[in-house]
Amino acid sequence: MIVEERTYVLHTGADLNEYLEAYETIGLPAQKPILGGFIGYFITEIGTLNQLTHLWGYADLEDRRIRREKLAADPEWQRCLKIIRPMIKTMENKVMYPASFSPIRTLPISVDDGDTAFAAAR
């Protein structure tokens, strides 16, 4: 299993609420069935301002590649990108492997809202 951490910093003056509304109502509904493995989405309160971080679990790098390719072709995801992309100043992406003692080591991942995030077999 791998975990992808995606961190975006919005431009000063970008409307965080507008970004989150578009992402929650258009982007996330497009991403979840294609990417699976949704772990969480976070905004900063202290530290770098206007920073958003989201985490996604995948079986491996090939699983991630296939799913991201499908997402790029999705019309609803493209519609969301037209709204949110101009608000993003910087983007950083990390792929991480869980340590042997990590509580998240395999998929599916159960999250508090009862949703189960997973990367299905190809």
C-alpha positions as CSV (number, residue, x, y, z in Angstrom):
1,M,0.0,0.0,0.0
2,I,1.0,3.6,-0.6
3,V,-0.4,6.9,0.6
4,E,-0.3,9.9,-1.6
5,E,-0.2,13.3,0.1
6,R,-1.2,16.2,-2.1
7,T,-0.7,19.7,-0.7
8,Y,-2.0,22.9,-2.3
9,V,-1.5,26.5,-1.3
10,L,-4.1,28.9,-2.6
11,H,-3.2,32.4,-3.9
12,T,-3.7,35.2,-1.3
13,G,-7.1,36.5,-2.0
14,A,-8.5,33.3,-3.3
15,D,-11.8,32.4,-1.7
16,L,-11.2,29.3,0.4
17,N,-14.9,28.7,0.8
18,E,-15.5,28.9,-3.0
19,Y,-12.7,26.3,-3.5
20,L,-14.0,24.0,-0.8
21,E,-17.6,24.3,-2.1
22,A,-16.5,23.4,-5.7
23,Y,-14.3,20.6,-4.5
24,E,-16.9,19.1,-2.1
25,T,-19.8,19.3,-4.6
26,I,-18.1,18.5,-7.9
27,G,-14.5,17.3,-7.4
28,L,-14.8,14.8,-4.6
29,P,-17.9,13.1,-6.0
30,A,-15.9,12.7,-9.2
31,Q,-12.8,11.5,-7.5
32,K,-14.1,9.0,-4.9
33,P,-15.5,6.3,-7.3
34,I,-12.5,6.6,-9.6
35,L,-9.6,6.9,-7.1
36,G,-11.0,5.0,-4.2
37,G,-8.8,5.2,-1.1
38,F,-9.9,8.6,0.2
39,I,-8.3,9.0,3.6
40,G,-9.0,12.7,4.4
41,Y,-8.9,16.4,3.4
42,F,-7.5,19.0,5.7
43,I,-7.1,22.8,5.9
44,T,-4.5,24.6,8.0
45,E,-5.4,26.7,11.0
46,I,-1.9,27.4,12.2
47,G,1.2,27.4,9.9
48,T,1.1,28.0,6.2
49,L,-2.1,29.9,5.4
50,N,-4.4,28.9,2.6
51,Q,-3.0,25.4,2.6
52,L,-5.0,22.3,1.8
53,T,-3.8,18.7,2.2
54,H,-5.5,15.5,1.1
55,L,-4.5,11.9,1.5
56,W,-5.3,9.0,-0.8
57,G,-4.5,5.3,-0.4
58,Y,-3.6,3.1,-3.4
59,A,-2.5,-0.6,-3.7
60,D,0.7,0.5,-5.4
61,L,2.1,3.0,-7.9
62,E,0.6,1.2,-10.9
63,D,-2.8,1.3,-9.3
64,R,-2.3,5.1,-8.7
65,R,-1.3,5.6,-12.3
66,I,-4.3,3.8,-13.7
67,R,-6.8,5.6,-11.4
68,R,-5.2,9.1,-12.0
69,E,-5.4,8.5,-15.8
70,K,-9.1,7.6,-15.5
71,L,-9.7,10.7,-13.4
72,A,-8.0,13.0,-15.9
73,A,-10.5,11.8,-18.5
74,D,-13.6,12.4,-16.3
75,P,-15.7,15.4,-17.5
76,E,-16.9,16.3,-14.0
77,W,-13.3,16.4,-12.7
78,Q,-12.4,18.6,-15.6
79,R,-15.3,20.9,-14.7
80,C,-14.0,21.1,-11.1
81,L,-10.5,21.9,-12.3
82,K,-11.7,24.8,-14.3
83,I,-13.0,26.3,-11.1
84,I,-10.3,25.4,-8.6
85,R,-7.1,25.4,-10.6
86,P,-6.9,29.2,-11.0
87,M,-7.0,29.5,-7.2
88,I,-4.0,27.2,-6.6
89,K,-0.6,28.9,-6.3
90,T,1.6,25.9,-5.5
91,M,1.1,22.1,-5.5
92,E,3.3,19.5,-3.8
93,N,2.8,15.8,-4.1
94,K,4.4,13.0,-2.0
95,V,4.0,9.2,-2.2
96,M,4.7,7.5,1.1
97,Y,4.9,3.9,2.4
98,P,3.5,3.1,5.8
99,A,6.1,2.1,8.5
100,S,5.7,-1.3,10.0
101,F,4.0,0.1,13.1
102,S,1.6,2.4,11.3
103,P,-2.1,1.9,12.1
104,I,-2.8,2.4,8.4
105,R,-1.0,-0.4,6.5
106,T,-3.5,-2.0,4.2
107,L,-6.6,-1.3,2.2
108,P,-9.5,-1.0,2.8
109,I,-9.2,1.9,5.2
110,S,-12.2,2.5,7.5
111,V,-12.8,6.2,8.3
112,D,-14.9,7.7,11.0
113,D,-17.9,8.6,8.9
114,G,-18.6,4.9,8.1
115,D,-17.3,5.3,4.6
116,T,-14.7,2.7,3.5
117,A,-11.9,3.9,1.3
118,F,-10.3,1.2,-0.9
119,A,-8.3,0.5,-4.0
120,A,-10.0,-2.3,-5.7
121,A,-8.1,-5.0,-7.6
122,R,-7.4,-4.0,-11.1
